[in-house]
Every structure is written in C-alpha cells, then in structure tokens.
C-alpha cells in the first residue's frame, strides 16, 4: 500500500477523489429518474391500451355497461345488445 501511495502526488490525500463517487452517484440517480419518467409517460414498458376504446363500438359498449351497472336493463338485455354491437346474432 505504501508503494502505491509513493507512485505520485495524485495518490496522496486530497485532490479530486471525493468527486468521482459523487458523480457516479448522480449518474445512477439520473438513470433511475429517466427510467421512472419513461415508464410513466409510456416510452418504456407494456403498452397501455383499452380494449373498449380501441374498437369502433367502444363508446356504445361503455354506455351499455353503465346502464347495466345502474340496473336499467336485465342480464339478457345487456348480453343481447352487446352481441348485436359486436356483430353477433341476437
């Protein structure tokens, strides 16, 4: 260890050695922050899609689901109208 310390003045006490661990720490904080930002904005990770909104009948299906949840239609009515919307036979 003494030999390494005697190699040159840059190995002695002082200098810039405390700066490098701080820079590495800031680097990793920036990497984590970028990953979190990318995940939240949808740049990275699984795609967020809504099946009802993706289809052309999505708004109509949503209205039917809301009416069914409020109790304005029976089970049979709901499933029959959903089948008609999705192109099935009633």
C-alpha positions as a Markdown table, in Angstrom:
| # | Residue | x | y | z |
|---|---|---|---|---|
| 1 | Unk | 0.0 | 0.0 | 0.0 |
| 2 | Unk | 2.9 | 2.4 | 0.7 |
| 3 | Unk | 4.3 | 1.7 | -2.7 |
| 4 | Unk | 1.1 | 2.8 | -4.4 |
| 5 | Unk | 1.0 | 6.0 | -2.3 |
| 6 | Unk | 4.5 | 6.8 | -3.3 |
| 7 | Unk | 3.9 | 6.5 | -7.0 |
| 8 | Unk | 2.8 | 10.0 | -7.5 |
| 9 | Unk | 1.2 | 13.0 | -5.8 |
| 10 | Unk | -2.3 | 12.2 | -7.2 |
| 11 | Unk | -2.4 | 9.1 | -4.9 |
| 12 | Unk | -1.8 | 11.2 | -1.8 |
| 13 | Unk | -4.5 | 12.6 | 0.4 |
| 14 | Unk | -6.7 | 15.4 | -1.0 |
| 15 | Unk | -7.3 | 16.0 | -4.7 |
| 16 | Unk | -10.4 | 15.2 | -6.6 |
| 17 | Unk | -11.0 | 11.6 | -5.3 |
| 18 | Unk | -14.3 | 12.6 | -3.4 |
| 19 | Unk | -15.8 | 14.0 | -6.6 |
| 20 | Unk | -15.8 | 10.7 | -8.6 |
| 21 | Unk | -18.0 | 8.7 | -6.2 |
| 22 | Unk | -20.4 | 11.7 | -6.1 |
| 23 | Unk | -20.5 | 11.8 | -9.9 |
| 24 | Unk | -21.2 | 8.1 | -10.1 |
| 25 | Unk | -24.0 | 8.5 | -7.5 |
| 26 | Unk | -25.5 | 11.3 | -9.5 |
| 27 | Unk | -25.2 | 9.3 | -12.7 |
| 28 | Unk | -27.2 | 6.4 | -11.2 |
| 29 | Unk | -29.8 | 8.8 | -9.7 |
| 30 | Unk | -30.2 | 10.2 | -13.2 |
| 31 | Unk | -30.6 | 6.7 | -14.7 |
| 32 | Unk | -33.3 | 5.7 | -12.2 |
| 33 | Unk | -35.1 | 9.1 | -12.7 |
| 34 | Unk | -35.0 | 8.6 | -16.5 |
| 35 | Unk | -36.4 | 5.0 | -16.2 |
| 36 | Unk | -39.3 | 6.2 | -13.9 |
| 37 | Unk | -40.1 | 9.1 | -16.3 |
| 38 | Unk | -40.0 | 6.8 | -19.3 |
| 39 | Unk | -42.3 | 4.3 | -17.6 |
| 40 | Unk | -44.8 | 6.9 | -16.5 |
| 41 | Unk | -45.0 | 8.5 | -19.9 |
| 42 | Unk | -45.3 | 5.2 | -21.8 |
| 43 | Unk | -42.0 | 5.4 | -23.6 |
| 44 | Unk | -40.9 | 2.1 | -22.0 |
| 45 | Unk | -42.8 | -0.9 | -20.6 |
| 46 | Unk | -46.0 | -2.6 | -21.6 |
| 47 | Unk | -48.3 | -0.7 | -23.8 |
| 48 | Unk | -51.4 | 0.7 | -22.2 |
| 49 | Unk | -54.4 | 0.0 | -24.3 |
| 50 | Unk | -58.1 | 0.0 | -23.5 |
| 51 | Unk | -60.0 | -2.7 | -25.4 |
| 52 | Unk | -63.3 | -0.8 | -25.4 |
| 53 | Unk | -61.8 | 2.4 | -26.5 |
| 54 | Unk | -59.8 | 0.7 | -29.3 |
| 55 | Unk | -62.9 | -0.7 | -31.0 |
| 56 | Unk | -65.3 | 1.4 | -33.1 |
| 57 | Unk | -68.2 | 0.4 | -30.8 |
| 58 | Unk | -66.3 | 1.3 | -27.6 |
| 59 | Unk | -68.4 | 4.3 | -26.6 |
| 60 | Unk | -71.6 | 2.4 | -27.2 |
| 61 | Unk | -70.4 | -0.6 | -25.2 |
| 62 | Unk | -69.4 | 1.7 | -22.3 |
| 63 | Unk | -72.8 | 3.3 | -22.3 |
| 64 | Unk | -74.4 | -0.1 | -22.2 |
| 65 | Unk | -72.1 | -1.2 | -19.3 |
| 66 | Unk | -73.1 | 1.9 | -17.4 |
| 67 | Unk | -76.8 | 1.4 | -17.9 |
| 68 | Unk | -76.4 | -2.3 | -16.8 |
| 69 | Unk | -74.5 | -1.2 | -13.7 |
| 70 | Unk | -77.3 | 1.2 | -12.8 |
| 71 | Unk | -79.8 | -1.6 | -13.1 |
| 72 | Unk | -81.7 | -0.1 | -16.1 |
| 73 | Unk | -81.5 | -3.4 | -18.1 |
| 74 | Unk | -81.5 | -7.1 | -17.3 |
| 75 | Unk | -78.7 | -9.6 | -17.9 |
| 76 | Unk | -80.4 | -10.9 | -21.0 |
| 77 | Unk | -80.9 | -7.4 | -22.5 |
| 78 | Unk | -77.3 | -6.4 | -21.8 |
| 79 | Unk | -75.8 | -9.5 | -23.4 |
| 80 | Unk | -78.2 | -9.4 | -26.3 |
| 81 | Unk | -77.3 | -5.8 | -27.1 |
| 82 | Unk | -73.6 | -6.4 | -26.6 |
| 83 | Unk | -73.8 | -9.3 | -29.1 |
| 84 | Unk | -75.5 | -7.1 | -31.6 |
| 85 | Unk | -72.8 | -4.4 | -31.2 |
| 86 | Unk | -70.0 | -6.8 | -31.6 |
| 87 | Unk | -71.6 | -8.2 | -34.8 |
| 88 | Unk | -73.0 | -11.4 | -33.4 |
| 89 | Unk | -76.6 | -12.6 | -33.9 |
| 90 | Unk | -79.2 | -11.8 | -31.4 |
